Amino acid sequence: LDFLLNLRANTTGFDQGINSAKFAVNALAGAMAALGIGATAQEIAQIADAWAGLNARIKIAVGEHGNAQQAMADVVEIAKETNSNLTATGDLYARLTKIGQEMAIPQDQVLSLTKTINQAIQVSGGSADSAQAAITQLQQALSSGVLRGDEFNSMMEQSPRLTQAMADGLGVTTGELRKMANEGKLTTDVVTKSLLSQSEAIQKEFSAFPLTIGSSIENLKTSWTVFIGELDQTHGISAKVAESLTWVANNLDSIATAFEVA
């Protein structure tokens, strides 16, 4: 009788533990989904693929003689420091790296330029889509060799602080900057040097901004992407782990029953 009573008590405790675990798993998945952070098997697989693709682009950008691993670590650090999207930061860095190689810009200045651009966009405010649009326009302009036309107008609208930094770096007004853009004078060399000259000023402004909930969520996304990406690179099992966790979450009742029978 004592044995049966103890067995029943242990089974009840196990049931409670299973229910608590099921609640915790579902709550965590729900919370991450509410924050826009993928936690399903398909989403985790997509995150792993995105991480692998970003690493490949960084590796190609730095070349055979560069340290791709260190470059990737720098990109992650900049994304977190500037509360910016990791993929956008990585793509910007890769683009600036190629431009820097052509213009003989030292790698530390490429990192500084990436950080300054991210900070200027954050200071400008606006939505995540606006920030992404500004970065995209700048990348296209730098790749083509000159900033003008629709790309300049879009940057003026999406990131006024970034264009103001260019004007300050060149010692002109924004009106005069627009005129320079129309005349094709905002070449890649001119733009990069003007922005680099304003790194300290933009850093000071950025430091005065409080950390927001949105920024914290963006950094959480970055950390989650790094975690999933590195797990997948090391073991190649991130998707399988996600599938297993999903299966456990969906079958905890069956698992509990199996333990009871055992």
VOZATOR-480206 format. One record per residue: residue in one letter; z, x negated, y negated of N, C-alpha, C, O, CB in turn. Coordinates in steps of 0.1 Angstrom, whole numbers, padded with zeros to 4 digits, always signed. Atoms other than C-alpha are relative to their C-alpha. Glycine has a CB too. Example, Ala and Ser with C-alpha at 12.3 -4.5 7.8 and 13.67 -1.06 7.14 Angstrom:
A+0000-0009+0012+0078-0123+0045+0000-0009-0012+0007-0019-0012+0012+0010+0000S+0000+0009+0011+0071-0137+0011+0008+0008-0011+0009+0003-0022-0014-0004-0005
***
This chain:
L+0000-0008+0012+0000+0000+0000+0000-0009-0013-0007-0006-0022+0012+0009+0000D+0000+0009+0012+0009-0028-0024-0014-0007-0002-0018-0008-0013+0011-0011+0002F+0013+0006+0001-0024-0045-0015-0010+0009-0007-0018+0005-0015-0005-0004+0014L+0010-0010+0006-0044-0013-0023+0003+0003-0014-0007+0004-0022+0001+0013+0009L-0003-0003+0014-0025-0007-0055-0005-0012-0009-0010-0010-0019+0015+0002-0002N+0004+0012+0008-0031-0043-0067-0016-0001-0001-0021-0004-0011+0005-0013+0007L+0014+0001+0000-0068-0041-0057-0006+0011-0010-0015+0008-0017-0006+0003+0014R+0004-0010+0009-0072-0008-0076+0002-0004-0014-0006-0002-0023+0007+0013+0003A-0003+0005+0014-0055-0023-0107-0010-0011-0004-0014-0010-0016+0014-0005+0000N+0010+0010+0004-0078-0053-0106-0014+0005-0002-0021+0001-0011+0000-0011+0012T+0014-0007+0002-0109-0031-0102+0000+0007-0013-0011+0006-0020-0002+0009+0012T+0000-0007+0013-0098-0010-0132-0001-0010-0011-0009-0008-0021+0013+0008-0001G+0002+0010+0010-0094-0042-0152-0013-0006-0001-0018-0009-0012+0010-0011+0003F+0014+0005+0000-0128-0054-0141-0009+0010-0007-0018+0006-0014-0004-0003+0014D+0008-0010+0006-0143-0021-0151+0001+0000-0015-0009+0001-0023+0004+0014+0005Q-0003+0001+0015-0127-0024-0186-0007-0012-0006-0013-0011-0017+0015+0000-0003G+0006+0012+0005-0140-0059-0189-0015+0001-0001-0022-0003-0010+0003-0012+0009I+0014-0002-0001-0175-0049-0179-0004+0009-0012-0014+0006-0019-0005+0007+0013N+0003-0009+0011-0175-0020-0204+0001-0007-0014-0007-0005-0023+0010+0012+0000S-0002+0008+0013-0162-0044-0232-0012-0009-0002-0017-0011-0013+0013-0007+0000A+0011+0009+0001-0189-0069-0224-0013+0007-0003-0021+0003-0011-0002-0007+0014K+0012-0008+0003-0216-0042-0224+0000+0004-0015-0010+0004-0021-0001+0012+0009F-0001-0004+0014-0204-0030-0258-0003-0012-0009-0010-0010-0019+0014+0006-0003A+0002+0012+0009-0203-0065-0272-0015-0004+0000-0020-0008-0011+0008-0012+0006V+0014+0004+0000-0238-0073-0260-0009+0009-0008-0017+0005-0016-0005+0000+0015N+0008-0009+0007-0252-0041-0273+0002+0000-0015-0007+0001-0024+0003+0014+0005A-0004+0001+0014-0233-0045-0306-0007-0012-0007-0012-0011-0018+0015-0001-0002L+0006+0012+0006-0246-0080-0311-0015+0002-0001-0021-0002-0012+0003-0012+0010A+0014-0003+0001-0282-0070-0303-0003+0009-0011-0013+0007-0019-0005+0006+0013G+0002-0009+0011-0279-0041-0327+0001-0006-0013-0006-0003-0023+0009+0012+0002A-0002+0007+0013-0265-0062-0355-0011-0009-0003-0015-0010-0015+0014-0007+0001M+0011+0009+0002-0292-0088-0351-0013+0007-0004-0020+0003-0013-0002-0009+0012A+0012-0008+0003-0319-0062-0351+0001+0006-0014-0009+0006-0021-0001+0012+0010A-0002-0006+0014-0304-0046-0383-0003-0011-0010-0007-0008-0021+0014+0005-0001L+0003+0011+0009-0307-0081-0399-0014-0005+0000-0018-0014-0007+0010-0011+0002G+0014+0005-0001-0343-0085-0389-0001-0012+0009-0011-0019+0007-0006-0002-0013I+0001+0012-0009-0335-0112-0363-0003+0005+0014+0005+0012+0020+0014-0007-0001G+0004-0004-0013-0353-0108-0331+0009-0005+0012+0012-0017+0012-0014-0005+0003A-0008+0004-0012-0332-0107-0299-0005+0005+0013+0001+0003+0023+0014+0005-0003T+0006-0005-0012-0354-0090-0274-0008-0012+0007-0011-0022+0001-0009+0012-0002A+0007+0011-0008-0372-0111-0247-0014-0003-0007-0017-0015-0009-0003+0005+0014Q+0013+0002+0007-0406-0106-0265+0002-0007-0013-0005-0016-0017-0007+0013-0002E-0002+0006+0013-0392-0115-0299+0005-0015+0001+0001-0023-0006+0011+0008-0008I-0005+0014-0003-0374-0146-0285-0012-0009+0004-0013-0021+0000+0011-0001+0010A+0011+0007-0004-0406-0157-0269-0009-0003-0012-0015-0014-0013-0009+0008+0011Q+0008+0002+0013-0424-0153-0303+0006-0010-0008-0001-0018-0014-0002+0014-0007I-0008+0010+0008-0397-0173-0320-0003-0014+0006-0005-0024-0002+0015+0003-0001A+0002+0013-0006-0401-0201-0295-0014-0005-0002-0017-0017-0005+0002+0001+0016D+0014+0004+0002-0439-0201-0299-0002-0004-0015-0009-0014-0018-0009+0012+0003A+0001+0003+0014-0435-0201-0337+0006-0014-0003+0000-0022-0011+0007+0010-0009W-0006+0013+0001-0412-0231-0335-0009-0011+0005-0010-0022-0001+0014+0000+0007A+0008+0010-0006-0435-0250-0312-0013-0002-0009-0017-0014-0011-0005+0005+0014G+0011+0002+0009-0464-0243-0336+0003-0007-0012-0005-0016-0017-0006+0014-0003L-0004+0007+0012-0445-0255-0366+0002-0014+0003-0002-0023-0006+0013+0007-0006N-0002+0014-0004-0435-0287-0348-0013-0007+0001-0015-0018-0003+0008-0001+0013A+0013+0006-0001-0471-0293-0340-0007-0003-0013-0013-0013-0015-0010+0009+0009R+0006+0002+0014-0483-0288-0376+0007-0012-0007+0000-0019-0014+0001+0013-0008I-0007+0011+0006-0456-0312-0388-0004-0013+0006-0006-0023-0001+0016+0002+0001K+0004+0013-0007-0465-0338-0362-0014-0004-0004-0016-0016-0007+0000+0002+0015I+0014+0003+0004-0502-0336-0372+0001-0005-0014-0006-0015-0018-0009+0012+0001A+0000+0004+0014-0493-0339-0409+0006-0014-0002+0000-0021-0010+0009+0010-0008V-0006+0014+0002-0471-0370-0406-0008-0011+0007-0007-0022+0003+0015+0000+0005G+0009+0010-0006-0496-0387-0383+0007-0008+0011+0019-0006+0014-0005-0009-0010E-0005+0008-0012-0491-0411-0354+0011-0010-0004+0020-0013+0004-0011-0008+0006H-0009+0010+0005-0471-0436-0375+0013+0006-0006+0022-0001-0010-0007-0010-0009G-0011-0007+0006-0447-0410-0389+0010+0004+0010+0008+0004+0022-0004+0011-0008N-0011-0004-0009-0414-0398-0375+0000+0016-0001+0006+0021-0010+0014-0006-0004A+0001-0015+0001-0422-0361-0367+0014+0006+0003+0016+0017-0003-0010+0004+0011Q-0013-0005-0003-0387-0355-0353+0009+0000-0013+0015+0010-0016+0007-0007+0011Q-0008+0001+0012-0370-0366-0385-0006+0009-0011+0001+0015-0018+0000-0015-0005A+0007-0008+0010-0396-0348-0406+0004+0015+0002+0007+0023-0007-0015-0001+0000M-0004-0014-0003-0388-0315-0388+0015+0002-0003+0018+0013-0008-0002+0002+0015A-0014-0002+0004-0351-0321-0393+0002+0001-0015+0010+0009-0020+0009-0012+0005D-0001-0001+0015-0357-0326-0430-0005+0014-0005+0001+0019-0014-0009-0011-0006V+0005-0013+0004-0377-0294-0432+0011+0011+0002+0013+0020-0006-0013+0004+0009V-0010-0010-0003-0349-0274-0415+0011-0001-0011+0016+0009-0016+0006-0003+0014E-0010+0002+0010-0324-0290-0440-0004+0006-0013+0004+0012-0020+0003-0015-0001I+0005-0005+0013-0345-0281-0470+0000+0015+0000+0004+0021-0010-0014-0006-0003A+0000-0015-0001-0350-0245-0458+0014+0005-0002+0016+0015-0008-0006+0004+0014K-0014-0005+0001-0312-0241-0454+0006-0003-0014+0012+0006-0020+0009-0007+0010E-0005+0004+0013-0304-0259-0487-0005+0009-0011+0001+0013-0021-0003-0014-0004T+0006-0008+0010-0328-0237-0506-0001+0015+0003-0007+0023-0004-0015-0005-0003N+0000-0014-0004-0322-0205-0487-0014+0006+0002-0016+0018-0002+0008+0009-0010S+0014-0004-0001-0359-0203-0479-0004+0002+0014+0002-0003+0024-0009-0010-0007N+0006-0002-0013-0380-0192-0450-0004-0013+0006-0011-0021+0000-0012+0010-0001L+0002+0012-0007-0383-0219-0424-0015-0003+0002-0020-0014-0001+0007+0000+0013T+0015+0002-0003-0420-0214-0415-0007-0003-0013-0016-0012-0014-0006+0012+0006A+0006+0002+0013-0430-0212-0452+0003-0014-0005-0006-0021-0010+0004+0010-0010T-0005+0014+0004-0410-0244-0459-0008-0011+0008-0012-0021+0002+0015-0002+0001G+0007+0009-0008-0426-0262-0430-0014-0002-0003-0020-0013-0004+0002+0003+0015D+0014+0000+0004-0461-0252-0439-0002-0007-0013-0012-0015-0015-0006+0014+0000L+0001+0007+0013-0455-0263-0475+0001-0015+0001-0006-0023-0005+0010+0006-0010Y-0003+0014-0002-0441-0296-0464-0012-0007+0007-0017-0018+0003+0012-0002+0008A+0011+0006-0007-0470-0302-0440-0012-0002-0009-0019-0012-0009-0004+0009+0012R+0011+0000+0009-0496-0294-0467+0002-0012-0011-0007-0019-0014-0001+0013-0008L-0003+0011+0010-0478-0317-0493-0001-0014+0006-0004-0023-0001+0014+0003-0006T+0001+0013-0007-0476-0344-0467-0014-0006+0000-0016-0018-0002+0006+0001+0014K+0014+0004-0001-0513-0345-0462-0005-0004-0014-0012-0014-0016-0009+0011+0005I+0004+0004+0014-0518-0345-0500+0006-0013-0004+0000-0021-0011+0003+0012-0010G-0007+0013+0003-0492-0372-0504-0006-0012+0006-0007-0023-0001+0014+0001+0004Q+0006+0011-0006-0510-0394-0480-0013-0004-0007-0016-0016-0009-0003+0003+0015E+0013+0002+0007-0543-0390-0499+0003-0006-0014-0005-0014-0019-0007+0013-0002M-0003+0005+0014-0525-0397-0533+0010-0011+0001+0015-0016-0010+0005+0011-0008A-0009+0011-0001-0502-0424-0519+0014+0003-0006+0020-0005-0012-0005-0013-0007I-0013-0004+0004-0471-0404-0527+0010-0003+0011+0008+0001+0022+0001+0015-0004P-0010+0003-0010-0440-0417-0509+0006+0012+0007+0007+0023+0001+0012-0009-0006Q-0005-0011-0008-0425-0395-0482+0012+0007-0006+0014+0019-0006+0003-0004+0014D-0012-0006+0006-0392-0391-0500-0003+0009-0012+0004+0019-0015+0010-0011-0005Q+0005-0008+0011-0411-0377-0530-0006+0013+0005-0005+0024-0002-0010-0008-0009V+0006-0013-0006-0429-0352-0508+0011+0009+0004+0010+0021+0002-0008-0004+0013L-0012-0008-0004-0395-0340-0495+0006+0006-0013+0010+0018-0013+0010-0008+0007S-0006-0004+0013-0382-0338-0531-0009+0011-0006-0004+0021-0012+0001-0012-0010L+0009-0010+0006-0413-0318-0542+0001+0013+0008+0001+0023+0002-0015-0006+0001T-0002-0012-0008-0409-0294-0513+0012+0007-0004+0012+0020-0005+0000-0004+0015K-0013-0006+0003-0373-0288-0522-0001+0006-0014+0004+0017-0016+0011-0011+0000T+0001-0005+0013-0381-0284-0559-0008+0013-0001-0004+0022-0008-0007-0011-0009I+0008-0012+0000-0408-0259-0553+0007+0012+0006+0007+0023+0000-0013-0002+0008N-0008-0011-0006-0386-0238-0530+0011+0004-0010+0013+0016-0012+0007-0005+0013Q-0011-0004+0009-0357-0239-0556-0006+0007-0012+0000+0017-0016+0007-0013-0005A+0006-0007+0012-0380-0229-0585-0004+0014+0004-0002+0023-0004-0013-0008-0004I+0004-0014-0004-0393-0199-0565+0013+0008+0002+0013+0020-0001-0008-0001+0014Q-0013-0008-0002-0357-0189-0556+0006+0004-0014+0011+0015-0016+0010-0008+0007V-0005-0003+0013-0347-0192-0593-0008+0011-0007-0003+0019-0015-0001-0013-0009S+0009-0010+0005-0377-0170-0602+0004+0014+0004+0001+0024-0003-0014-0002+0003G-0004-0013-0005-0362-0142-0582-0012+0007+0007-0021+0000+0011+0005+0009-0011G+0011-0007-0007-0384-0115-0567+0002+0001+0015+0012-0003+0020-0013-0007-0003S-0001-0003-0015-0390-0104-0531-0004-0012+0008-0010-0022+0003-0008+0012+0003A+0004+0011-0009-0395-0126-0501-0016+0000+0001-0021-0011+0002+0005+0003+0014D+0015-0001+0000-0432-0114-0501-0006-0007-0013-0016-0014-0012-0005+0014+0000S+0004+0006+0012-0435-0126-0537+0001-0015+0001-0008-0023-0003+0008+0005-0013A-0002+0014-0002-0421-0160-0528-0010-0006+0009-0016-0017+0006+0014-0003+0006Q+0010+0004-0009-0444-0163-0499-0014-0001-0007-0022-0010-0004-0001+0009+0012A+0013-0001+0007-0474-0153-0521-0001-0012-0009-0012-0018-0010-0001+0013-0008A+0000+0011+0010-0465-0180-0547-0002-0013+0007-0010-0021+0003+0013-0001-0008I+0001+0012-0007-0462-0207-0521-0015-0001+0006-0021-0012+0005+0010-0001+0012T+0013+0000-0005-0495-0197-0505-0011-0003-0011-0020-0011-0008-0003+0014+0006Q+0009+0003+0011-0513-0198-0538+0000-0014-0004-0010-0021-0007+0003+0009-0012L-0002+0014+0003-0499-0232-0546-0006-0009+0010-0013-0019+0007+0015-0003-0002Q+0006+0008-0010-0509-0246-0513-0015+0000-0001-0022-0010+0001+0004+0006+0014Q+0015-0001+0001-0545-0233-0517-0005-0008-0012-0015-0015-0011-0004+0014-0001A+0005+0008+0012-0547-0248-0552+0001-0015+0002-0008-0022-0001+0009+0004-0012L-0002+0015-0003-0533-0282-0541-0011-0005+0010-0016-0016+0008+0014-0003+0005S+0010+0003-0010-0557-0282-0512-0014-0001-0006-0022-0010-0002+0000+0009+0012S+0013+0000+0007-0587-0274-0534-0001-0011-0010-0012-0015-0014-0003+0013-0006G+0000+0011+0010-0577-0301-0559+0003+0004-0014+0005-0005-0022-0013-0007+0001V-0003-0005+0014-0571-0279-0589+0006+0014+0000+0002+0022+0008-0013+0000-0008L-0006-0013+0001-0550-0250-0599-0006+0008-0012-0005+0003-0023+0016-0001-0002R+0006-0008+0011-0568-0223-0619-0004+0014+0005-0001+0017+0017-0013-0007-0005G+0005-0013-0004-0582-0188-0619+0011+0009+0006+0022+0010+0001-0011-0001+0010D-0009-0009-0007-0566-0162-0596+0013-0006+0005+0023+0000+0005-0007+0008+0011E-0012+0007-0006-0543-0187-0580+0010-0003-0011+0022-0001-0009-0004-0013+0006F-0009+0003+0011-0528-0197-0614+0006+0013-0005+0018+0014-0007-0008-0007-0012N-0005-0013+0005-0525-0160-0625+0011+0005+0010+0021+0011+0006-0011+0010-0001S-0010-0004-0010-0507-0152-0592+0013-0007-0001+0023-0001+0000-0006-0001+0014M-0012+0008+0001-0483-0180-0596+0008+0004-0013+0020+0004-0013-0003-0015+0000M-0007-0005+0012-0475-0169-0632+0007+0012+0002+0018+0014-0003-0011+0001-0011E-0006-0013-0003-0467-0135-0619+0011-0001+0011+0022+0005+0009-0011+0010+0005Q-0010+0000-0012-0449-0143-0586+0011-0010-0002+0022-0008+0003-0008-0004+0012S-0011+0011+0002-0430-0175-0597-0001-0006-0014-0006-0017-0016-0002-0011+0010P+0001+0005+0014-0427-0178-0635+0008-0013-0002+0004-0021-0011+0005+0010-0009R-0008+0013+0001-0401-0206-0631-0008-0012+0004-0007-0023-0001+0013+0001+0007L+0008+0011-0005-0425-0227-0612-0011-0004-0010-0013-0016-0013-0007+0004+0013T+0010+0004+0010-0452-0225-0638+0006-0005-0013+0000-0013-0020-0009+0013-0003Q-0007+0005+0012-0427-0230-0666+0004-0015+0003+0004-0023-0007+0013+0008-0002A-0003+0013-0003-0417-0262-0648-0012-0009-0002-0011-0021-0007+0005-0002+0015M+0013+0008+0003-0453-0274-0649-0002-0002-0015-0005-0013-0019-0012+0007+0006A+0001+0001+0015-0454-0267-0686+0010-0010-0006+0006-0018-0014+0001+0014-0007D-0010+0009+0005-0422-0285-0692-0003-0014+0003-0001-0023-0005+0014+0004+0005G+0003+0014-0004-0433-0315-0672-0012-0006-0008-0012-0018-0009-0003+0001+0015L+0012+0005+0007-0465-0317-0692+0003+0001-0015-0006-0004-0023-0012+0009+0003G-0003-0001+0015-0448-0310-0726-0008+0010-0007-0012+0007-0019-0001-0014-0006V+0008-0010+0006-0468-0279-0733+0006+0014+0001+0016+0015+0009-0015+0000+0006T-0005-0013-0002-0462-0242-0737-0008+0007+0012-0017+0001+0017-0003+0009-0013T+0006-0007-0011-0471-0217-0710-0014+0005-0004-0024+0005+0004+0008+0012+0005G+0013-0004+0005-0500-0205-0732-0010-0012+0001-0021-0010+0005+0001+0005-0014E+0008+0012-0001-0513-0241-0734-0003-0003+0015-0014-0009+0018+0006-0012-0007L+0002+0002-0015-0508-0244-0696-0011+0008+0005-0019+0004+0013+0013+0002+0007R+0011-0009-0005-0530-0214-0690-0014-0005-0005-0023-0005+0003+0002+0014-0006K+0013+0006+0005-0557-0230-0712-0004-0012+0008-0016-0013+0011+0002-0004-0015M+0003+0012-0008-0554-0262-0692-0006+0005+0014-0015-0001+0020+0012-0009+0002A+0004-0005-0013-0558-0241-0660-0015+0005-0001-0023+0003+0008+0009+0011+0005N+0014-0005+0002-0590-0224-0674-0010-0011-0001-0021-0010+0002+0000+0009-0012E+0009+0011+0002-0604-0258-0683+0000-0009+0013-0007-0020+0013+0005-0008-0012G+0000+0008-0012-0597-0272-0648+0008-0013-0001+0005-0022+0007-0014-0003+0004K-0008+0012+0002-0572-0297-0660+0013-0001+0009+0019-0012+0009+0004-0001-0014L-0012+0000-0008-0544-0288-0636-0004-0004+0014-0004+0003+0024+0007+0014+0001T+0004+0006-0013-0555-0311-0608+0013-0002+0008+0024+0000+0004-0007-0014-0002T-0011+0002-0009-0533-0318-0578+0009-0011-0005+0021-0010-0004-0005-0004+0014D-0008+0011+0005-0521-0351-0593+0008+0005-0012+0020+0001-0013-0009-0012-0004V-0007-0005+0012-0512-0334-0626+0012+0009+0004+0023+0008-0001-0009+0007-0010V-0009-0010-0004-0494-0305-0609+0012-0007+0007+0024-0004+0004-0006+0010+0009T-0010+0007-0008-0474-0327-0584+0009-0008-0009+0022-0008-0008-0005-0008+0011K-0008+0009+0009-0462-0352-0611+0008+0009-0010+0020+0005-0012-0009-0009-0007S-0008-0009+0009-0452-0324-0635+0012+0006+0006+0022+0007+0001-0010+0010-0007L-0011-0006-0007-0431-0307-0609+0010-0010+0004+0022-0007+0003-0006+0007+0013L-0010+0010-0004-0415-0338-0597+0009-0004-0012+0021-0008-0010-0007-0013+0006S-0008+0004+0011-0404-0346-0632+0010+0010-0004+0020+0007-0012-0010-0002-0012Q-0010-0011+0004-0385-0313-0634+0010+0002+0012+0017+0012+0012-0008+0012-0003S-0009-0002-0011-0366-0317-0601+0014+0001-0004+0021+0010+0001-0002-0012+0010E-0014+0000+0004-0333-0325-0617+0004+0013-0008+0014+0019-0005+0003-0012-0009A-0003-0012+0008-0335-0295-0642+0000+0012+0009+0009+0021+0007-0011+0001-0011I+0001-0011-0009-0345-0271-0615+0012+0000+0010+0018+0011+0013-0013+0000+0008Q-0012+0001-0009-0317-0284-0592+0012+0005-0007+0021+0012-0001+0002-0014+0004K-0011-0005+0007-0292-0277-0619+0000+0015-0001+0011+0021+0000+0000-0007-0015E+0001-0015+0001-0304-0241-0624+0003+0006+0014+0010+0016+0014-0014+0004-0005F-0002-0006-0013-0305-0235-0587+0015+0000+0004+0020+0009+0011-0009-0008+0010S-0014+0002-0004-0269-0248-0582+0009+0011-0007+0020+0014-0002+0005-0014-0004A-0008-0010+0007-0257-0222-0607-0001+0014+0006+0007+0023+0003-0004+0001-0015F+0001-0013-0006-0269-0193-0586+0010+0002+0012+0012-0007+0019-0015+0002+0005P-0009-0002-0011-0244-0177-0562-0008+0003+0013-0019+0007+0013+0009+0013-0003L+0006-0003-0013-0251-0174-0525+0001+0015+0003+0011+0021+0002+0008-0008+0011T+0001-0015-0003-0263-0139-0517+0000+0003+0014-0002-0006+0023-0012+0006-0007I+0001-0004-0014-0262-0119-0485-0014-0002+0005-0015-0007+0017+0004+0015+0001G+0014+0002-0004-0300-0121-0484-0002-0015+0004-0009-0018+0014-0009+0004-0010S+0001+0014-0002-0298-0159-0486+0007-0004+0013+0001-0012+0021+0005-0008-0011S-0008+0003-0013-0272-0160-0458-0008+0004+0012-0008-0003+0022+0014+0006-0001I+0007-0005-0011-0293-0139-0436-0012-0009+0003-0016-0011+0014-0005+0015-0002E+0012+0009-0002-0324-0161-0442+0005-0013+0007-0003-0018+0016-0006-0003-0014N-0005+0013-0007-0303-0192-0432+0004+0003+0014+0002-0006+0023+0012-0005-0008L-0003-0004-0014-0291-0173-0401-0012+0000+0008-0012-0004+0020+0008+0013+0000K+0013+0000-0007-0327-0167-0392-0005-0014+0004-0010-0017+0014-0010+0008-0008T+0004+0014-0002-0334-0204-0396+0008-0006+0011+0002-0012+0020+0002-0008-0013S-0008+0006-0011-0305-0214-0374-0003+0006+0014-0004-0001+0024+0015+0002-0003W+0004-0007-0012-0315-0188-0348-0013-0006+0006-0015-0008+0018-0001+0015-0002T+0013+0005-0004-0351-0201-0348+0002-0014+0006-0004-0017+0016-0009+0000-0012V-0002+0014-0005-0339-0237-0344+0007+0000+0014+0003-0008+0023+0009-0008-0010F-0007-0001-0013-0315-0227-0315-0010+0003+0011-0010-0003+0021+0011+0010-0001I+0009-0005-0010-0342-0208-0296-0011-0011+0002-0015-0013+0014-0006+0013-0004G+0011+0010-0002-0369-0234-0303+0004-0012+0007-0003-0017+0016-0005-0004-0014E-0004+0012-0007-0349-0264-0292+0004+0003+0014+0002-0005+0023+0013-0006-0007L-0003-0004-0014-0336-0245-0261-0013+0000+0008-0014-0004+0019+0007+0013+0000D+0012-0001-0007-0372-0238-0252-0007-0013+0002-0013-0016+0013-0009+0009-0007Q+0006+0013-0002-0384-0273-0258+0007-0009+0010+0001-0017+0017+0000-0008-0014T-0008+0008-0010-0356-0288-0237-0001+0005+0014-0003-0003+0023+0015+0001-0004H+0000-0006-0013-0357-0264-0208-0012+0009+0003-0015+0011+0015+0012+0008+0002G+0011-0008-0002-0387-0242-0213+0004+0014+0007-0004+0020+0014-0010-0006+0009I-0005-0012-0007-0366-0212-0202+0005+0011-0010+0012+0020-0006+0011-0004+0009S-0006-0010+0010-0358-0193-0235-0004+0014+0003+0005+0023+0003-0004-0004-0014A+0005-0014-0003-0379-0163-0225+0007+0005+0012+0011+0017+0013-0015+0000+0001K-0007-0005-0013-0364-0162-0190+0014+0003-0003+0020+0012+0003-0002-0011+0010V-0014-0003+0004-0329-0164-0205+0001+0013-0006+0010+0021-0003+0006-0011-0009A+0000-0013+0007-0337-0135-0228-0002+0011+0010+0005+0021+0009-0011+0000-0011E+0003-0010-0010-0351-0115-0199+0013+0002+0009+0016+0014+0012-0012-0003+0009S-0012-0002-0009-0320-0122-0178+0011+0007-0008+0018+0015-0002+0005-0014+0004L-0011-0006+0008-0296-0113-0206-0003+0015-0002+0006+0023-0001+0001-0007-0014T+0003-0014+0002-0315-0081-0212+0002+0008+0013+0007+0019+0012-0015+0001-0004W-0002-0007-0013-0314-0072-0175+0015+0002+0002+0019+0013+0006-0006-0009+0011V-0015-0001-0002-0276-0079-0174+0005+0011-0009+0013+0020-0004+0007-0013-0003A-0005-0011+0010-0271-0057-0205-0003+0014+0005+0004+0023+0003-0006-0003-0014N+0005-0013-0005-0291-0029-0189+0005+0004+0013+0004+0016+0017-0015+0000+0000N-0004-0003-0014-0275-0031-0155+0015-0004+0003+0019-0006+0014-0009-0008+0010L-0014+0003-0002-0238-0038-0161+0007+0010+0009+0016+0006+0016+0007-0001-0014D-0006-0010-0009-0229-0005-0145-0002-0003+0014+0007-0002+0023-0005+0014-0004S+0003+0003-0014-0247-0014-0113+0007-0013+0005+0012-0013+0016-0015-0002+0001I-0007+0013-0004-0232-0049-0113+0015+0003+0003+0021-0002+0012-0001-0010-0011A-0014-0003-0002-0197-0034-0117+0002+0008+0013+0012+0005+0021+0005+0009-0012T+0000-0007-0013-0204-0010-0088-0001-0009+0012+0006-0008+0022-0011+0011+0000A+0002+0010-0011-0216-0039-0066+0013-0008+0002+0017-0010+0013-0011-0009-0004F-0013+0008-0002-0183-0058-0073+0010+0009+0006+0018+0005+0014+0004-0005-0014E-0010-0009-0006-0163-0027-0065-0002+0001+0015+0008+0000+0023-0001+0014-0006V+0004+0000-0015-0181-0024-0031+0005-0012+0007+0010-0012+0018-0015+0003+0002A-0003+0012-0006-0176-0060-0025+0016-0002+0002+0021-0012+0007-0005-0012-0008
***
